[in-house]
Amino acid sequence: MLLYLGAFLFVASAGLFVVFGGIPGEIRCIVVALVALVLYGGGVRFYHNSPKLHQAGLAFAGIGIAITPLIGLSAYNYIFNQANGPAVWFGTSILCLCLYTHALFSLHNSIINYIFILTFLSLFESGVSMFNVPIYYFGWVLAIIALALTAVSRYKGFWPEFQTSSRLSGTVFLPI
């Protein structure tokens, strides 16, 4: 329990570092990216190579996963000077989707299924925001993703451990 409390506090401190750090913004962005990469990579390594550190590896990888969106936040604030928000959101979503796809196949944890689905949703919503279309397009994309998740959950031969999270997420996104 203390490991997870420490992980939460570490993620919170990384967020505070991005917002209130006293060093230049570009360096903050690089530091956050390196910390996320080291924690995720080290966590995956502990998870696979040390049975005694299995839970610690999962926690470290989870910290790296949780810090990764802060890379986009720091890039938006300090590298792009709060311009090109939709493009930075889209790029961050692609980065997170790649990382979470790796985590999904290497860690085999059910919570990562949900994080992957939310990142997939973020990718498409950020894609919509890049085109400056009316607000109802966000709803249409949400509905299309919900229907796709429902279809995945009903197909029996496809990815059994992903079916439950697809079904539940589909009903949350579009309760029909």
VENUR-V447452 format. One record per backbone hydrogen bond with DSSP energy under -0.5 kcal/mol. NH is the residue of the N-H (numbers start at 1). CO is the residue of the C=O. Records with the same first field share a line. If there is no record, write none. Layout:
NH->CO / CO
//
This chain:
5->1
6->2
7->3
8->4
9->5
10->6
11->7
12->8
13->9
14->10
15->11
16->12
17->13
18->14
19->15
20->16
21->17
28->24
29->25
30->26
31->27
32->28
33->29
34->30
35->31
36->32
37->33
38->34
39->35
40->36
41->37
42->38
43->39
44->40
45->41
46->42
47->43
48->44
49->45
50->46
53->50
54->51
57->53
58->54
59->55
60->56
61->57
62->58
63->59
64->60
65->61
66->62
67->63
68->64
69->65
70->67
71->67 / 68
72->68
73->69
74->70
75->71
76->72
77->73
78->74
79->74 / 75
80->75
82->76
83->80
88->84
89->85
90->86
91->87
92->88
93->89
94->90
95->91
96->92
97->93
98->94
99->95
100->96
101->97
102->98
103->99
104->100
105->101
106->102
107->103
108->103 / 104
112->109
113->109 / 110
114->110
115->111
116->112
117->113
118->114
119->115
120->116
121->117
122->118
123->119
124->120
125->121
126->122
127->123
128->124
129->125
130->126
131->128
132->129
133->128
137->134
138->135
139->135
140->136
141->137
142->138
143->139
144->140
145->141
146->142
147->143
148->144
149->145
150->146
151->147
152->148
153->149
154->150
155->151
156->154
158->155
159->157
162->159
163->159 / 160
164->160
166->162
167->163
168->164
169->165
170->166
171->167
172->168
173->169
174->170
176->174
//
